[in-house]
Amino acid sequence: MRIPPLAAMTALLVSTAAGAQSTPPVQVPYTSQTRPGARSGAGTVNDVALWVNPSNPGASRLITSDQNNGLFLFALDGTEVQAATEGASSSVDVAYGFPAGGGATQALVLSANPTLTGLVPYVVDSSPDGGGGLTRLAPTAAPLDVGVAYGTVRLTRGADGTFQAFGGLSSGGLRQFVLTPTDGGVSATPVRDLNVGTVTGLVVDQALGAVYVAQQGQGLYRYGVEADGGTTGQQVVPLGDGGLSSVGRLTLYETSGADGYLVAADPNANAFVVFDRRTLGRVGSFQVVQDGGSDGVDLSRGLVAYPGALGAAFPEGLFVAHDGLSASTQGENLKLTSWGNVARAFSPPLAIAQQVDGGTTGDGGTTGDGGTPRDGGGGVIVDPGDNPGGDGPGTDEGGCGCSSASVSASAMLGLLALALLGRRRRS
């Protein structure tokens, strides 16, 4: 068989890659939206997190950080249920299983509070009649790392089981802490500072040992997750590559311990770009739109992807996006849709993770405060959408039913060069 010249193959591959990245985003309709109460001004939501109710996943809560007011909690039907208006909030995240004394655990919520210039810890009331309300942990104590303003904060568990936090400093850089429970509170010990510029988004992939950082004007970088992982990062997706024209908040959709997707907000394009979690190859992009209308998600500053069932409304998981220009509420809100809607908008469809027993676990099986099916826990199975035939998502040795991620043109050229070299040697 005659092999085409390398130059011709190069042109073909580059053209194919460029065509894949220029493919218009698929359209995903949202199914519900939040109805926020009065605010001090428009354009104030900065981030969103999800707390999963352990006894009733359908009664879980979305937590928004508001740069003028603090934290607001919403039910999954969009109803506002609590306002914790203690200064401003630029970011918020949730971790499960935090020791509360006497062998009990609680969900820990950490808010980056510019007003109090530090990180403010809260706990969630996960009792059956508690309603998922927030209470400040040690209310008379000073914020963690007081005097430092943060733009983004994310919580995780270290390989040694410690609770840890990553905070993007408003002045630039990223700080890593170890969080330790104290008598009625929590202390924070800085363990690493990273010179990463201005952080617009963060996500921690503990199972793969990575912290992904969205750097303003630069793209996506990857750093080691452990404190001894060094201070040098690797740029994995520059702006203009992988279909990213800008980069904001990040989230993970985990279908197993190592499979799933990294999703990045592209505010300039009003879109969300999906990357394969293992390879970081671009899978595609999507926009969240109104079914039959025009009130789609614009200028998003927060997103959440959750793989577990959340009651009758979201049996296939959840995707939430902040809409910075809502035509149907007071200027902005959150738009909610099933992850199944996202998955089936793609061809072939993305993977859908479902709970075998409808429950949720997290942090190695802790269920007392609403854990999540991370690191393979929680009986997660992989459903390749409604296209289980031969043209649907493949399955690899890791057990993922994820759709095939795109391979970069440079990687394909490398493989082609090796193949041509081997053929020449054999001849």
C-alpha positions in Angstrom: 0.0 0.0 0.0 1.3 3.4 -0.9 1.7 5.7 2.1 0.9 9.4 1.5 3.8 11.9 1.9 4.3 13.1 5.4 3.6 16.7 4.4 0.2 15.7 3.0 -0.7 13.8 6.2 0.4 16.8 8.2 -1.9 19.1 6.4 -4.8 16.6 6.7 -4.3 16.1 10.4 -4.0 19.8 11.2 -7.1 20.5 9.1 -9.0 17.8 10.9 -8.0 19.1 14.4 -8.9 22.6 13.4 -12.2 21.5 12.1 -13.0 19.6 15.4 -12.1 22.7 17.5 -14.3 25.0 15.3 -17.3 22.7 15.6 -20.2 24.8 16.9 -21.2 24.0 20.5 -24.1 21.6 21.0 -27.2 23.0 22.6 -28.4 21.7 26.0 -31.8 23.0 27.4 -32.0 23.8 31.1 -34.9 22.4 33.0 -35.1 24.7 36.0 -33.6 27.9 37.4 -33.1 29.7 40.7 -35.3 32.6 41.8 -33.0 34.8 43.9 -34.3 37.3 46.3 -33.4 41.0 46.4 -29.7 41.8 45.9 -27.7 45.0 46.3 -26.9 45.0 42.6 -26.7 43.0 39.5 -23.7 40.9 38.5 -22.7 39.8 42.0 -22.6 36.0 41.9 -19.0 34.7 41.8 -19.2 30.9 42.4 -21.5 28.0 43.1 -21.1 24.7 45.1 -23.3 21.7 45.8 -24.1 20.1 49.1 -25.6 16.6 48.8 -28.2 15.7 51.4 -27.2 12.2 52.7 -30.7 11.1 53.7 -32.6 12.8 50.8 -30.5 13.6 47.8 -33.4 15.4 46.2 -33.3 17.9 49.1 -29.7 18.9 48.4 -28.6 22.5 48.3 -26.8 24.8 45.9 -24.7 27.5 47.6 -23.8 30.7 45.8 -21.1 33.1 46.7 -22.2 36.7 46.3 -19.6 39.5 46.1 -21.9 42.0 47.8 -23.8 39.8 50.3 -22.2 36.5 51.3 -23.7 33.0 50.8 -27.1 32.0 49.6 -28.7 28.5 49.6 -31.1 27.3 47.0 -33.2 24.1 46.8 -33.0 22.2 43.5 -36.3 23.5 42.5 -34.8 27.0 42.5 -36.2 28.3 45.8 -34.0 30.4 47.9 -33.9 28.9 51.4 -31.2 30.7 53.4 -29.0 33.8 53.3 -25.8 33.9 55.3 -25.0 37.6 54.7 -21.8 38.0 56.7 -19.8 40.2 54.4 -18.9 39.4 50.8 -18.0 36.1 49.3 -15.8 35.6 46.2 -15.8 31.7 46.2 -17.3 28.7 48.0 -16.7 25.0 48.2 -17.8 21.9 50.2 -15.9 19.0 51.8 -17.5 16.0 53.5 -16.6 14.0 56.7 -15.0 16.8 58.7 -14.6 15.7 62.3 -17.1 17.4 64.6 -16.1 15.6 67.9 -17.5 12.5 69.5 -16.8 10.5 66.3 -19.4 12.5 64.4 -18.6 14.3 61.1 -20.1 17.3 59.3 -19.9 18.8 55.8 -17.5 21.7 55.9 -18.2 24.8 53.7 -15.4 27.3 53.1 -16.1 30.8 51.9 -13.5 33.2 50.6 -14.6 36.4 52.3 -13.0 39.7 51.0 -14.9 41.7 53.7 -13.3 39.7 56.5 -10.1 39.2 54.5 -9.8 35.5 54.9 -11.4 32.1 54.6 -14.6 31.6 56.7 -15.6 28.1 57.7 -19.2 26.9 58.0 -20.9 23.6 58.7 -24.1 22.2 57.2 -26.9 20.8 59.3 -27.4 17.4 57.8 -30.0 16.2 60.3 -33.3 15.0 58.8 -35.1 18.2 59.9 -32.1 20.5 59.6 -32.9 21.6 56.1 -29.2 21.8 55.1 -28.7 25.1 56.8 -25.4 26.8 57.2 -23.9 27.7 60.6 -20.5 29.5 61.0 -18.0 27.3 62.7 -16.5 29.1 65.7 -18.2 32.4 65.0 -16.0 34.4 67.3 -12.8 33.2 65.8 -10.9 35.1 63.2 -11.1 33.9 59.5 -8.4 31.5 58.4 -5.4 33.2 56.9 -6.8 36.6 58.0 -5.6 39.6 56.1 -5.4 37.8 52.8 -8.1 38.2 50.1 -9.0 35.2 48.0 -10.6 35.0 44.6 -11.2 31.2 44.5 -11.2 28.4 47.0 -11.4 24.6 46.6 -11.4 21.9 49.3 -10.0 18.4 49.0 -8.6 15.4 50.9 -4.9 14.7 50.9 -3.5 11.2 50.3 -2.9 11.0 54.0 -6.5 11.7 54.8 -6.0 15.3 55.8 -8.4 18.0 54.9 -6.8 20.6 52.6 -7.7 23.8 50.8 -6.4 25.6 47.8 -7.0 29.3 47.6 -6.3 31.6 44.6 -5.1 34.9 46.1 -6.7 38.1 44.7 -3.2 39.6 44.3 -2.1 36.5 42.3 -0.8 33.1 43.3 -2.2 30.0 44.8 -1.9 28.9 48.5 -2.3 25.4 49.8 -3.4 24.7 53.4 -3.9 21.7 55.7 -7.1 22.1 57.8 -7.1 20.7 61.3 -10.2 20.5 63.6 -9.8 22.3 66.9 -12.1 22.6 69.9 -15.2 23.9 68.2 -13.4 25.3 65.2 -10.7 24.7 62.6 -7.1 25.9 62.1 -5.2 26.2 58.8 -1.5 25.7 58.2 0.0 26.9 54.9 2.1 24.2 53.3 2.8 25.6 49.8 2.6 28.7 47.7 2.5 28.6 43.9 3.3 31.5 41.6 0.5 31.0 39.1 -0.7 34.6 38.3 -4.4 35.5 38.5 -6.5 32.4 39.2 -10.0 32.4 37.5 -10.8 28.7 38.2 -9.6 25.8 40.2 -10.5 22.1 40.4 -8.7 19.3 42.4 -8.6 15.8 40.9 -7.3 13.9 43.9 -7.5 10.5 42.2 -5.2 11.6 39.4 -3.0 13.7 41.7 -3.7 17.0 39.9 -4.7 20.5 40.6 -6.0 22.2 37.4 -5.6 26.0 37.5 -7.3 28.4 35.1 -4.9 31.3 34.7 -6.3 34.6 33.4 -5.1 35.2 29.8 -3.1 32.0 29.7 -5.2 28.9 29.8 -5.2 25.7 31.8 -2.2 24.5 33.9 -1.7 21.3 35.9 0.2 21.1 39.2 0.8 18.2 41.6 -1.8 17.9 44.3 0.4 17.0 47.2 2.3 19.7 49.2 5.7 18.1 48.2 4.7 18.2 44.5 6.9 21.1 43.7 6.0 24.5 42.4 6.4 24.0 38.6 3.3 23.5 36.6 2.6 22.4 33.1 0.4 24.3 30.6 -2.0 21.6 29.3 -4.4 23.8 27.3 -3.3 27.3 26.1 -5.9 29.8 25.1 -6.7 29.5 21.5 -6.1 25.7 21.7 -8.7 23.1 22.7 -11.4 25.5 21.6 -10.9 27.9 24.6 -11.2 31.6 23.8 -11.2 32.4 27.5 -11.2 30.4 30.7 -13.1 30.8 33.9 -14.5 28.3 36.5 -13.7 24.6 36.3 -15.5 21.4 37.4 -15.1 17.6 37.2 -17.6 15.1 36.2 -16.3 11.8 37.5 -17.6 8.5 36.2 -15.1 6.3 38.1 -11.9 6.7 40.0 -10.0 8.0 36.9 -12.5 8.5 34.1 -14.9 11.3 33.3 -14.6 14.8 32.1 -13.0 18.1 33.0 -15.3 21.0 32.1 -14.1 24.6 31.7 -16.3 27.6 31.3 -15.5 29.8 28.3 -17.3 33.1 29.3 -16.3 34.9 26.1 -18.0 32.2 24.0 -20.9 31.6 26.5 -20.0 28.0 26.3 -18.5 25.1 28.3 -15.6 23.1 26.9 -15.4 19.4 27.7 -12.0 17.6 28.0 -11.4 13.9 28.6 -10.3 13.5 32.2 -7.5 11.1 31.5 -6.0 12.6 28.3 -7.2 16.2 28.4 -8.1 15.8 24.8 -11.0 18.0 23.7 -14.3 16.2 23.5 -16.4 19.1 22.4 -18.4 22.1 23.8 -21.9 22.9 24.7 -24.1 25.9 25.6 -27.0 25.9 28.1 -30.1 27.4 26.4 -33.8 27.8 27.0 -35.9 25.1 25.4 -37.7 27.1 22.7 -36.5 30.5 23.9 -33.5 32.8 24.0 -32.6 33.0 27.7 -29.4 30.9 27.6 -26.5 31.0 29.9 -24.2 34.1 29.4 -21.0 35.2 31.1 -21.0 32.3 33.5 -19.0 32.7 36.7 -19.8 29.3 38.3 -20.6 25.7 37.4 -21.1 22.3 39.0 -21.2 18.8 37.5 -22.4 16.0 39.8 -22.6 12.3 38.8 -25.0 10.9 41.4 -28.8 10.8 41.3 -30.5 13.7 43.0 -34.1 12.7 43.5 -36.8 12.4 40.9 -35.9 15.7 39.2 -32.2 14.7 38.4 -31.9 10.9 38.4 -29.0 11.1 35.9 -26.9 13.6 37.8 -26.8 17.4 37.6 -25.1 20.2 35.7 -25.5 23.8 37.0 -24.3 27.0 35.4 -24.4 30.5 36.6 -26.1 32.8 34.1 -24.7 36.3 34.4 -27.3 37.8 32.1 -30.7 36.2 32.9 -33.7 37.7 31.1 -36.2 36.0 33.3 -35.1 37.0 36.9 -33.3 39.9 38.5 -30.3 40.1 36.2 -28.6 36.7 37.0 -29.3 33.3 38.4 -28.4 29.6 38.2 -29.6 27.3 35.4 -30.0 23.6 36.2 -30.2 20.6 33.8 -29.7 16.9 34.0 -26.3 15.6 33.1 -28.2 13.2 30.9 -29.3 16.1 28.8 -25.7 17.2 28.4 -24.5 13.7 27.6 -27.1 13.0 24.9 -26.5 16.3 23.2 -23.2 14.9 21.9 -22.7 12.3 19.2 -21.6 9.9 20.3 -23.1 10.7 23.8 -20.9 11.3 26.8 -20.9 8.9 29.7 -23.5 9.1 32.4 -22.6 7.9 35.9 -25.5 6.5 37.9 -25.9 5.2 41.4 -26.6 1.5 41.8 -28.5 2.0 45.0 -29.5 5.7 44.7 -27.4 6.6 47.7 -24.2 8.6 47.9 -20.9 8.1 49.6 -17.7 10.0 49.8 -14.3 10.2 51.3 -13.9 6.5 51.4 -17.5 5.7 52.3 -18.5 8.4 54.8 -22.3 8.8 54.6 -23.2 10.7 57.7 -23.0 14.2 56.2 -23.7 13.9 52.5 -20.7 12.5 50.7 -20.2 12.3 46.9 -19.3 9.4 44.7 -15.7 10.4 44.3 -12.7 8.2 43.8 -14.9 5.4 42.6 -17.1 5.2 45.7 -20.8 5.1 45.9 -21.6 2.3 43.6 -21.1 4.3 40.5 -21.8 2.6 37.2 -21.2 4.0 33.7 -24.1 4.3 31.3 -23.2 5.3 27.7 -26.3 7.3 27.2 -28.9 6.0 24.8 -26.5 4.7 22.2 -25.0 1.5 23.6 -24.2 0.1 20.2 -20.9 -0.1 18.4 -20.9 3.6 17.5 -21.3 4.7 21.1 -18.6 5.4 23.7 -16.0 2.7 24.0 -14.8 1.0 27.1 -11.1 0.8 28.1 -9.3 -1.3 30.7 -10.1 1.3 33.3 -13.8 0.5 32.9 -14.9 3.9 31.5 -17.7 4.2 29.0 -16.5 7.6 28.1 -16.8 8.8 24.5 -13.5 8.9 22.8 -11.5 12.1 23.4 -9.9 13.9 20.5 -6.2 13.4 20.1 -4.1 16.5 19.4 -2.6 16.9 16.0 0.9 16.9 17.4 0.3 13.6 19.1 -1.1 12.1 16.0 1.9 13.4 14.0 4.2 11.8 16.4 2.6 8.4 16.1 2.6 8.8 12.3 6.3 9.6 12.3 7.0 6.5 14.3 5.0 4.3 12.0 6.7 5.7 8.9 10.1 5.2 10.5 9.3 1.6 11.4 8.1 0.9 7.8 11.3 2.4 6.3 13.4 0.3 8.6 11.5 -2.9 7.7 12.0 -2.1 4.0 
